[in-house]
Amino acid sequence: MENEDFLLHKLKHRDIKPTAVRLLILQQMMRGNQAVSLPDLERFLPTVDKSTISRTLSLFLLHALIHAIDDGSGAMKYAVCDDDCECVPQDEHTHFYCTECHRTFCLKHIAVPKVELPDGFQLKNINYVIKGLCPECSEKNARRI
């Protein structure tokens, strides 16, 4: 298992009781550099019940261990937050959705542009998604030409 101490730290930091299934789901979510959907996790973890995965994602969201991304694909995607993230608008970052391979990436180094809202409006969260081709798909398309 990918550095179990690291995974245990991530759960403990967010006051989540570690269980074998929670560790397994978190480990799977941290593979690669892309966000995952519930169907992705079901496919990657065929021995784990769908409702257990769904409840675990809800728990992780409640404790700000992960954040949800609506990339317009029709399936909510989820990514693990950094330890210093509180999932407030100031922590929001840009996401990139590849229109070719349908993967979603967190671009943590690109902040969401500041938006001045009219009086009376109160910001709760931001979903900033850029769509295009990821480097892998860009390269594949360039080779076809």
C-alpha positions in Angstrom: 0.0 0.0 0.0 1.3 3.5 -0.9 3.0 4.8 2.2 0.4 3.8 4.7 1.8 6.3 7.2 1.1 9.1 4.8 -2.4 8.0 4.2 -3.1 7.6 7.9 -1.7 11.1 8.4 -4.1 12.5 5.7 -7.1 10.9 7.5 -6.0 11.9 11.0 -5.4 15.5 9.9 -9.1 15.7 8.9 -10.3 13.8 12.0 -11.5 10.8 10.0 -11.2 7.4 11.6 -9.0 5.1 9.5 -10.6 1.9 8.2 -9.3 -0.5 5.6 -11.8 0.6 3.0 -11.2 4.4 3.6 -7.4 3.8 3.2 -8.0 1.8 0.0 -10.3 4.5 -1.4 -7.9 7.3 -0.4 -4.9 5.4 -1.9 -6.8 5.0 -5.2 -7.7 8.7 -5.3 -4.1 9.7 -4.9 -2.8 7.6 -7.8 -1.9 9.7 -10.8 -2.5 13.4 -11.0 -6.2 13.5 -12.0 -9.5 13.7 -10.3 -11.7 10.6 -10.2 -15.5 10.0 -10.4 -17.6 7.6 -8.5 -17.8 5.3 -11.6 -14.0 5.5 -11.8 -13.6 4.3 -8.2 -16.1 1.6 -8.7 -14.1 0.3 -11.7 -10.8 0.6 -9.9 -12.2 -1.0 -6.7 -14.5 -3.8 -7.9 -14.6 -5.6 -4.5 -15.9 -2.5 -2.7 -19.6 -1.9 -2.6 -20.8 1.2 -4.6 -22.8 2.5 -1.6 -19.6 2.2 0.6 -17.6 4.2 -1.9 -20.4 6.9 -2.1 -20.6 7.2 1.7 -16.9 7.4 2.0 -16.7 10.2 -0.6 -19.5 12.0 1.4 -17.5 11.7 4.6 -14.3 12.8 2.9 -16.1 15.9 1.5 -17.7 16.7 4.9 -14.2 16.7 6.5 -12.6 18.7 3.6 -10.2 15.8 2.8 -11.4 16.0 -0.9 -13.0 18.6 -3.1 -15.7 18.1 -5.7 -15.3 19.3 -9.3 -18.2 19.8 -11.7 -16.3 19.7 -15.0 -19.4 19.5 -17.2 -18.9 15.9 -18.1 -22.0 14.7 -16.2 -20.1 12.9 -13.5 -18.9 14.8 -10.4 -15.1 14.3 -10.0 -13.2 14.3 -6.7 -9.6 15.2 -5.8 -7.6 15.0 -2.6 -7.0 18.4 -0.9 -3.6 19.5 0.4 -3.3 19.5 4.2 -3.5 23.3 4.4 -6.7 23.5 2.3 -9.9 24.5 4.1 -12.1 24.3 1.0 -13.0 27.9 1.2 -13.1 30.2 -1.9 -9.6 31.4 -1.2 -8.3 27.8 -1.5 -9.9 27.3 -4.9 -7.8 26.6 -7.9 -8.2 26.0 -11.6 -9.3 22.7 -13.0 -8.6 21.4 -16.6 -11.0 19.1 -18.4 -9.6 17.3 -21.4 -12.2 17.1 -24.1 -10.4 14.2 -25.8 -9.7 11.7 -22.9 -12.3 13.2 -20.5 -9.8 13.4 -17.6 -9.9 16.3 -15.1 -6.7 17.7 -13.6 -6.2 20.0 -10.6 -4.0 23.0 -11.6 -3.1 24.0 -8.1 -0.6 26.6 -9.2 -3.2 28.5 -11.1 -5.4 30.6 -8.9 -9.0 31.3 -9.7 -9.4 34.8 -11.0 -10.9 37.2 -8.4 -14.5 38.0 -9.0 -16.1 41.2 -7.6 -19.8 40.3 -6.8 -22.5 42.9 -6.6 -23.7 44.1 -3.2 -25.8 41.5 -1.4 -24.2 38.5 -3.2 -22.2 36.1 -0.9 -19.5 33.8 -2.4 -19.7 30.2 -1.1 -17.6 28.3 -3.7 -16.1 28.6 -7.1 -15.9 26.0 -9.9 -13.4 27.3 -12.5 -12.8 24.8 -15.3 -10.8 25.3 -18.4 -11.5 22.8 -21.3 -9.1 21.7 -24.0 -6.5 19.0 -24.7 -4.2 17.7 -22.0 -0.5 17.3 -23.0 -0.9 13.6 -23.8 -3.8 14.2 -26.1 -2.2 17.2 -27.7 0.8 15.1 -28.5 -1.4 12.3 -30.0 -3.2 14.8 -32.1 0.1 16.4 -33.3 1.3 12.9 -34.4 -1.8 12.3 -36.5 -1.2 15.4 -38.6 
